[in-house]
Amino acid sequence: MYFSHRLMTSFLIRLFGYSSKSSPKKISLLMGIIHAMRKILSPINRLIIITVFIIFSFSGCKKNELPPDEVFVRSIPLVGSIVYSTSLLDSLSPINKNTSWYNTNKAFDEIFDVKKSLFSGFELTPENKFYPFNYSNENSWNASKNYYWFNLGSYIYTDLTGDGKKDLWAYYLKNPWPTNARGLHLFSEYQTDSTHYDLQYGLTEVRKCVLSDLDNDKKKEIVLFSTGYDALPFPGDSIAIFYPSTRKYKYLSADRGYFQGGAVGDINGDGLQDIIAYSGGSKTVPIHPTAYLNKGNSNFQLANNIFRGFTETNDDNFYTIELFDMNGDGFLDLMLGARDRLRVVLYKTGLFNKANAINLPILPGLEVMDFAFLDFDGDGSLDILTMNNKNIYQGFALRLYLNRGTKFIDVTKEYFDVFESSGKNAWIKWIHLFDYDKDGDLDVVADGLYGELYDNKSKVFWENNSGFFKYKKN
């Protein structure tokens, strides 16, 4: 029954000329015809249609003829069916389930609203004491006071202590931005007692924080990536690790950089999670990738020799980075994104060699901010979803790339109704995959909203409707 349904669907797709450029009305019409034929046709009539489909298919194809690269026709899921169930991420390979992307994404089942929290910011009093601020006492804010404000999207809200209740780690930068001063690292067992917290001076400007079990003790640590002072001379910063069990930080300072992004995963297959980052360039810090290999017992060894062919030119100036096994060989590959540049560098013979890079199509003016990974078309290969800012932070744009082995194809229009928008400083820092609307399937959820999106107190997500994602903003 299912097989004949798929064949009928394929026949009608070819008959009506459905393609990646078809309008939503045409898609809806086709879906209605398919469901009507399922109810009306008997098994004998379905068999006749299958026979016609086979004859039609072979008669319309020349020998060795292949469709153009840009052509993609999506099989249409049944309306009301669960597509991309919440358990789908659990089927990832062990090497991918140990990455910081997986562990961080799995930690999210809601977006933490800092405006409603007790810790929107902190005032440093003349007595050198910190006083927490939130939007309930905003009437007392004064520009002459010494403030630290929450850096949008720089937080983790999940159970870090193993008691089943959510804890909050968050970063606060010195006001006004940018200031060449160390920021604040907050930790609070928020659901247990939000009035108590640990506050320490830390990195200058944390851009990304991720979860990883660095000690193989079944407990997650937080790895922090910082650009440092975001103005001349752009001196860079260290990478930090927060250990929730001890409330202590470890700083990796053998290679300082302008680290806007980073990732954690087992690069060399020794069972320990390693740390990778990518530094932007300045007169003080050169453009370069960075790797720290985990040697156990909280010891990390700088190992930048695992990179080959990367230059100090703008062509290799990347801000966004992840580790994920994209070709199923059991080794993590390097995902790199920047403005007008998007690459997958395959890991081979113990190296990330630029010569093994696959360039993905990206429109001019888009800058990659974040990655997400899922098998969207059900072919067994992991596909790539990116969040981008557009026109230098004046909007956002989602892009979905299907994995075709040695290349990736952009099929965003086949899976999303509204996938980009423009607005004054209206960009999005992160995307998460979790069941936002609690209906049993994975949605695409935005986090770290800026500009008009932040000012309007927007909440943005793409609701999964039987495998097609609809834009929601409230």
C-alpha positions as CSV (number, residue, x, y, z in Angstrom):
1,M,0.0,0.0,0.0
2,Y,2.7,2.5,1.0
3,F,4.8,1.4,-2.1
4,S,1.9,2.0,-4.5
5,H,1.2,5.3,-2.9
6,R,4.8,6.5,-3.4
7,L,4.7,5.4,-7.1
8,M,1.4,7.3,-7.6
9,T,3.0,10.3,-6.0
10,S,6.0,10.2,-8.2
11,F,3.8,9.7,-11.4
12,L,1.7,12.8,-10.5
13,I,4.7,14.9,-9.7
14,R,6.1,14.2,-13.2
15,L,2.7,14.5,-14.9
16,F,2.0,18.0,-13.4
17,G,5.5,19.3,-13.6
18,Y,6.1,19.8,-9.9
19,S,9.5,21.3,-9.1
20,S,11.4,23.2,-6.5
21,K,9.9,26.4,-8.1
22,S,6.3,25.3,-7.8
23,S,3.9,27.7,-5.9
24,P,2.3,26.7,-2.6
25,K,-1.1,26.6,-4.3
26,K,0.2,24.1,-6.8
27,I,1.7,22.0,-4.0
28,S,-1.6,22.0,-2.1
29,L,-3.5,21.0,-5.3
30,L,-1.2,18.1,-5.9
31,M,-1.5,16.9,-2.3
32,G,-5.3,17.0,-2.6
33,I,-5.3,15.0,-5.8
34,I,-2.9,12.4,-4.2
35,H,-5.1,11.9,-1.1
36,A,-8.3,11.8,-3.2
37,M,-6.8,9.0,-5.4
38,R,-5.8,7.0,-2.4
39,K,-9.4,6.9,-1.2
40,I,-11.0,6.3,-4.6
41,L,-8.8,3.9,-6.4
42,S,-8.9,0.1,-5.9
43,P,-5.7,-1.9,-5.7
44,I,-6.3,-3.1,-9.3
45,N,-6.5,0.5,-10.5
46,R,-3.4,1.4,-8.5
47,L,-1.6,-1.4,-10.3
48,I,-2.6,0.0,-13.6
49,I,-1.3,3.4,-12.6
50,I,2.0,1.8,-11.5
51,T,2.4,0.2,-14.9
52,V,1.6,3.5,-16.7
53,F,4.2,5.2,-14.4
54,I,6.9,2.7,-15.3
55,I,6.2,3.1,-19.1
56,F,6.0,6.8,-18.8
57,S,9.3,7.1,-16.8
58,F,11.4,5.0,-19.2
59,S,9.9,6.6,-22.3
60,G,10.7,10.1,-21.1
61,C,14.4,9.4,-20.3
62,K,17.3,9.2,-22.6
63,K,20.0,6.6,-22.0
64,N,22.4,7.8,-19.2
65,E,20.4,11.1,-18.9
66,L,20.6,12.6,-15.4
67,P,18.6,15.6,-14.1
68,P,20.4,18.9,-13.7
69,D,22.1,19.4,-10.3
70,E,19.7,22.1,-9.2
71,V,16.6,20.1,-9.8
72,F,15.1,18.5,-6.6
73,V,11.6,17.1,-6.2
74,R,10.6,16.3,-2.7
75,S,8.3,13.4,-1.7
76,I,5.3,14.9,0.0
77,P,4.6,13.5,3.5
78,L,1.1,12.6,4.5
79,V,-0.7,15.5,6.2
80,G,-0.9,15.0,9.9
81,S,2.0,12.5,10.0
82,I,4.9,12.9,12.4
83,V,8.0,13.8,10.4
84,Y,11.3,14.4,12.3
85,S,10.1,12.9,15.6
86,T,11.9,14.1,18.8
87,S,13.7,10.7,18.9
88,L,15.4,11.3,15.5
89,L,18.4,13.0,17.0
90,D,19.0,10.0,19.3
91,S,19.7,7.8,16.2
92,L,22.8,9.8,15.4
93,S,26.2,8.0,15.4
94,P,28.2,7.8,18.7
95,I,30.8,10.2,17.4
96,N,28.2,12.8,16.6
97,K,26.4,12.3,19.8
98,N,29.5,13.2,21.7
99,T,29.9,16.6,19.9
100,S,29.2,19.9,21.6
101,W,26.6,20.6,18.9
102,Y,24.6,17.5,19.9
103,N,25.0,18.0,23.7
104,T,24.2,21.7,23.6
105,N,21.2,21.3,21.2
106,K,19.8,18.4,23.4
107,A,20.0,20.7,26.5
108,F,17.4,23.0,25.1
109,D,13.7,22.3,25.4
110,E,12.8,26.0,25.9
111,I,14.2,29.4,25.3
112,F,15.3,31.2,28.5
113,D,13.8,34.6,28.7
114,V,16.4,36.8,30.3
115,K,14.0,39.8,30.4
116,K,11.8,37.8,32.9
117,S,14.8,36.4,34.9
118,L,16.3,37.9,38.0
119,F,19.6,38.5,36.2
120,S,19.2,40.9,33.3
121,G,22.4,42.7,34.5
122,F,24.5,43.7,37.5
123,E,25.5,47.0,39.0
124,L,28.9,47.4,40.5
125,T,28.5,49.7,43.4
126,P,31.2,52.2,44.7
127,E,31.7,49.7,47.5
128,N,32.8,47.2,44.9
129,K,29.7,45.0,45.4
130,F,27.5,43.5,42.7
131,Y,23.8,44.2,42.8
132,P,21.6,42.2,40.4
133,F,19.2,44.1,38.1
134,N,16.2,43.0,36.2
135,Y,13.3,44.6,34.3
136,S,11.2,44.9,37.5
137,N,13.5,47.7,38.8
138,E,14.4,49.3,35.5
139,N,13.1,52.7,36.7
140,S,16.2,52.9,38.9
141,W,18.6,52.5,36.0
142,N,21.0,55.4,35.5
143,A,23.6,55.9,32.8
144,S,26.1,57.2,35.3
145,K,26.2,53.9,37.1
146,N,28.6,51.0,36.5
147,Y,26.7,48.2,34.7
148,Y,27.3,44.8,33.3
149,W,24.6,43.6,30.9
150,F,23.6,40.1,29.7
151,N,25.0,39.3,26.3
152,L,22.1,38.0,24.2
153,G,22.3,34.3,23.5
154,S,25.4,33.7,25.7
155,Y,23.8,31.3,28.2
156,I,23.1,27.7,29.0
157,Y,19.9,26.8,30.9
158,T,19.7,23.1,31.7
159,D,20.5,20.7,34.6
160,L,24.2,20.9,35.2
161,T,24.3,19.5,38.7
162,G,22.4,16.2,38.2
163,D,19.5,17.0,40.6
164,G,16.9,17.1,37.9
165,K,16.4,20.9,38.1
166,K,17.6,23.5,35.7
167,D,20.7,25.6,36.4
168,L,21.7,28.9,34.6
169,W,25.1,29.8,33.3
170,A,25.2,33.3,31.7
171,Y,27.7,35.9,30.5
172,Y,27.6,39.6,31.2
173,L,29.7,42.2,29.3
174,K,30.9,45.5,30.7
175,N,28.8,48.5,29.7
176,P,29.3,50.4,27.4
177,W,30.1,48.0,24.6
178,P,32.8,47.5,23.6
179,T,34.9,48.0,26.7
180,N,38.4,46.5,27.2
181,A,37.4,44.8,30.5
182,R,36.7,41.4,31.8
183,G,33.0,40.4,31.8
184,L,31.1,38.4,34.5
185,H,30.3,34.7,34.5
186,L,27.2,33.8,36.5
187,F,26.1,30.4,37.7
188,S,22.9,29.8,39.6
189,E,20.9,26.7,40.6
190,Y,18.1,28.7,39.2
191,Q,15.1,26.3,39.6
192,T,16.3,25.3,43.1
193,D,16.9,28.8,44.5
194,S,17.3,31.7,42.0
195,T,18.2,34.1,44.7
196,H,21.6,32.5,45.2
197,Y,24.3,32.7,42.6
198,D,28.0,32.5,42.0
199,L,29.6,35.5,40.1
200,Q,33.1,35.6,38.9
201,Y,35.2,37.8,36.6
202,G,36.0,36.0,33.4
203,L,36.5,36.4,29.7
204,T,36.1,39.8,27.9
205,E,33.4,38.9,25.5
206,V,31.9,35.4,25.4
207,R,30.4,34.8,21.9
208,K,29.6,31.1,22.2
209,C,29.2,28.6,25.1
210,V,28.8,24.8,24.5
211,L,28.3,21.7,26.5
212,S,30.7,18.7,26.5
213,D,31.7,15.8,28.8
214,L,35.4,16.5,28.9
215,D,36.2,14.1,31.7
216,N,34.1,11.1,30.7
217,D,32.4,11.3,34.1
218,K,28.8,11.6,32.7
219,K,28.8,15.3,33.7
220,K,28.8,18.2,31.3
221,E,31.3,21.0,31.4
222,I,30.8,24.4,29.6
223,V,33.4,25.5,27.1
224,L,33.5,29.2,26.4
225,F,34.8,31.0,23.3
226,S,35.5,34.8,23.4
227,T,36.7,37.4,20.9
228,G,38.2,39.6,23.6
229,Y,38.0,43.3,23.3
230,D,35.9,44.0,20.1
231,A,37.8,47.1,19.0
232,L,41.4,48.1,18.1
233,P,43.8,46.5,18.5
234,F,41.6,43.4,18.8
235,P,44.0,41.6,21.2
236,G,42.0,38.3,21.3
237,D,41.2,36.2,24.3
238,S,41.7,32.7,25.9
239,I,39.3,29.8,25.8
240,A,37.7,28.8,29.1
241,I,36.2,25.8,30.7
242,F,33.6,25.9,33.5
243,Y,33.3,22.9,35.8
244,P,29.9,23.1,37.5
245,S,30.8,20.5,40.2
246,T,33.6,22.8,41.6
247,R,32.3,26.2,40.3
248,K,35.9,26.8,39.0
249,Y,37.2,27.9,35.6
250,K,40.2,26.7,33.6
251,Y,41.7,29.0,31.0
252,L,43.5,27.7,27.9
253,S,45.9,30.6,26.9
254,A,48.6,28.9,24.9
255,D,47.0,30.4,21.7
256,R,44.9,33.5,22.1
257,G,42.6,34.5,19.3
258,Y,39.5,36.4,18.2
259,F,37.3,33.4,18.8
260,Q,33.8,34.1,17.7
261,G,33.1,30.4,17.4
262,G,34.3,27.0,18.5
263,A,33.3,23.4,18.9
264,V,34.1,20.3,20.9
265,G,34.4,16.6,19.7
266,D,36.7,13.6,19.6
267,I,38.9,14.5,16.7
268,N,41.6,11.8,17.0
269,G,39.4,8.9,18.1
270,D,41.0,8.4,21.5
271,G,37.7,8.7,23.4
272,L,38.4,12.2,24.8
273,Q,36.7,15.4,23.6
274,D,39.0,17.9,22.0
275,I,38.5,21.6,21.5
276,I,38.6,23.5,18.2
277,A,38.2,27.3,17.5
278,Y,38.9,29.7,14.7
279,S,40.4,33.1,15.1
280,G,39.6,36.2,13.1
281,G,42.5,38.4,12.2
282,S,43.9,41.7,13.4
283,K,47.3,43.4,13.7
284,T,47.7,41.6,17.0
285,V,46.2,38.2,16.2
286,P,46.6,36.4,12.8
287,I,43.8,34.5,11.1
288,H,44.1,30.9,12.0
289,P,42.4,27.7,13.3
290,T,43.2,26.4,16.8
291,A,43.1,22.9,18.3
292,Y,43.5,21.7,21.8
293,L,43.8,17.9,22.2
294,N,42.4,16.5,25.4
295,K,45.0,14.5,27.2
296,G,42.8,13.6,30.2
297,N,42.7,14.9,33.8
298,S,41.8,18.4,32.5
299,N,45.0,18.7,30.5
300,F,44.9,20.0,27.0
301,Q,47.7,20.2,24.4
302,L,47.9,22.8,21.7
303,A,48.0,21.0,18.3
304,N,47.6,23.5,15.5
305,N,49.6,21.1,13.3
306,I,46.5,19.1,12.5
307,F,45.5,21.9,10.0
308,R,47.0,22.1,6.5
309,G,46.6,24.6,3.7
310,F,44.9,27.4,5.7
311,T,46.1,30.9,5.0
312,E,46.0,34.2,6.8
313,T,44.0,35.8,4.0
314,N,40.3,36.8,4.2
315,D,39.4,33.6,2.2
316,D,40.2,31.6,5.4
317,N,38.7,34.1,7.8
318,F,35.9,32.2,9.5
319,Y,33.7,33.0,12.5
320,T,31.3,30.1,12.7
321,I,32.5,26.6,13.3
322,E,31.2,23.1,14.2
323,L,32.4,19.5,14.3
324,F,30.3,16.8,12.8
325,D,30.8,13.6,10.8
326,M,29.2,14.4,7.5
327,N,30.3,11.5,5.4
328,G,29.8,8.6,7.9
329,D,33.4,7.5,8.0
330,G,33.5,7.7,11.8
331,F,35.6,10.9,11.9
332,L,34.5,14.4,12.7
333,D,34.6,16.9,9.8
334,L,35.1,20.7,10.2
335,M,32.2,23.0,9.3
336,L,33.3,26.6,8.6
337,G,31.1,29.6,7.9
338,A,31.7,33.3,7.2
339,R,30.3,36.1,5.0
340,D,30.0,34.7,1.5
341,R,31.8,31.5,2.5
342,L,30.6,28.1,3.6
343,R,32.8,24.9,3.7
344,V,33.0,21.4,4.9
345,V,36.6,20.3,5.5
346,L,36.7,16.5,5.6
347,Y,39.0,14.9,8.2
348,K,41.5,12.5,6.4
349,T,44.8,10.9,7.5
350,G,44.7,12.7,10.8
351,L,44.4,16.2,9.3
352,F,42.0,18.9,8.4
353,N,43.4,19.8,5.0
354,K,41.9,22.7,3.1
355,A,42.5,20.6,-0.1
356,N,39.7,18.3,1.1
357,A,37.2,21.1,1.5
358,I,33.7,21.0,-0.1
359,N,32.4,24.5,-0.9
360,L,28.7,25.0,-0.4
361,P,26.6,27.5,-2.4
362,I,25.9,30.7,-0.5
363,L,24.4,33.9,-1.8
364,P,26.5,37.1,-1.7
365,G,25.6,39.1,1.4
366,L,24.9,36.1,3.7
367,E,27.1,35.4,6.7
368,V,26.8,32.1,8.5
369,M,25.9,32.5,12.2
370,D,25.0,28.9,13.2
371,F,24.7,25.3,12.0
372,A,22.2,22.5,12.7
373,F,22.3,18.9,11.5
374,L,19.5,16.5,10.6
375,D,18.6,14.0,7.8
376,F,15.9,16.1,6.3
377,D,15.2,13.9,3.2
378,G,15.5,10.5,4.8
379,D,18.3,9.2,2.6
380,G,20.6,8.3,5.5
381,S,23.0,11.2,5.0
382,L,23.1,14.2,7.4
383,D,22.1,17.5,5.9
384,I,23.0,21.0,6.9
385,L,20.7,23.9,8.1
386,T,22.3,27.3,8.5
387,M,21.2,30.5,10.1
388,N,22.7,33.6,8.4
389,N,22.6,37.3,8.9
390,K,22.1,39.3,5.6
391,N,23.3,42.6,4.4
392,I,25.6,43.1,7.4
393,Y,23.2,42.2,10.2
394,Q,20.1,43.9,8.6
395,G,18.1,40.7,8.5
396,F,18.3,36.9,8.8
397,A,18.1,34.0,6.3
398,L,17.8,30.2,6.8
399,R,19.4,27.9,4.3
400,L,18.9,24.1,4.0
401,Y,21.5,22.1,2.1
402,L,21.0,18.4,1.3
403,N,24.0,16.2,1.4
404,R,24.9,14.6,-1.9
405,G,28.3,13.2,-0.9
406,T,30.7,15.4,-2.7
407,K,28.3,18.3,-3.0
408,F,25.4,20.0,-1.2
409,I,22.3,21.4,-2.8
410,D,20.2,24.3,-1.6
411,V,16.5,23.1,-1.2
412,T,15.3,25.7,1.4
413,K,12.1,26.5,-0.6
414,E,11.0,22.9,-0.5
415,Y,11.0,22.8,3.4
416,F,10.3,26.3,4.6
417,D,7.6,28.8,3.7
418,V,9.3,32.0,5.0
419,F,13.0,31.6,5.4
420,E,14.4,35.1,5.4
421,S,13.4,38.6,6.5
422,S,14.9,42.1,6.6
423,G,14.8,44.6,9.4
424,K,16.9,47.2,11.3
425,N,19.7,45.2,13.0
426,A,17.2,42.3,13.0
427,W,19.4,39.2,13.0
428,I,19.4,35.9,14.8
429,K,22.4,34.3,16.5
430,W,21.4,30.6,17.1
431,I,19.0,27.9,15.9
432,H,18.0,24.9,18.0
433,L,16.1,21.8,17.0
434,F,13.5,20.8,19.7
435,D,9.8,20.3,20.1
436,Y,8.8,23.9,20.8
437,D,5.1,23.5,20.5
438,K,5.0,20.1,22.3
439,D,3.3,18.1,19.5
440,G,5.9,15.3,19.2
441,D,8.2,16.6,16.4
442,L,11.2,18.8,16.0
443,D,10.8,22.5,15.3
444,V,13.4,25.0,14.3
445,V,13.7,27.5,17.1
446,A,15.6,30.9,17.0
447,D,17.6,32.1,20.0
448,G,19.7,35.3,20.5
449,L,17.4,37.8,18.7
450,Y,18.7,41.3,18.0
451,G,17.6,44.7,16.8
452,E,13.9,45.0,15.9
453,L,13.3,41.3,16.9
454,Y,14.6,42.0,20.4
455,D,13.0,45.4,20.8
456,N,9.6,43.9,19.8
457,K,10.0,41.1,22.3
458,S,9.6,38.6,19.5
459,K,9.7,34.9,19.7
460,V,10.6,33.2,16.4
461,F,10.4,29.6,15.4
462,W,9.5,27.4,12.4
463,E,6.7,25.1,13.2
464,N,7.0,21.6,11.9
465,N,3.8,20.6,10.0
466,S,4.3,17.1,8.7
467,G,7.8,17.9,7.6
468,F,7.2,21.4,6.2
469,F,8.3,24.3,8.4
470,K,6.0,27.3,8.8
471,Y,7.4,30.6,10.1
472,K,5.9,31.8,13.4
473,K,6.6,35.1,15.2
474,N,4.9,36.2,18.3
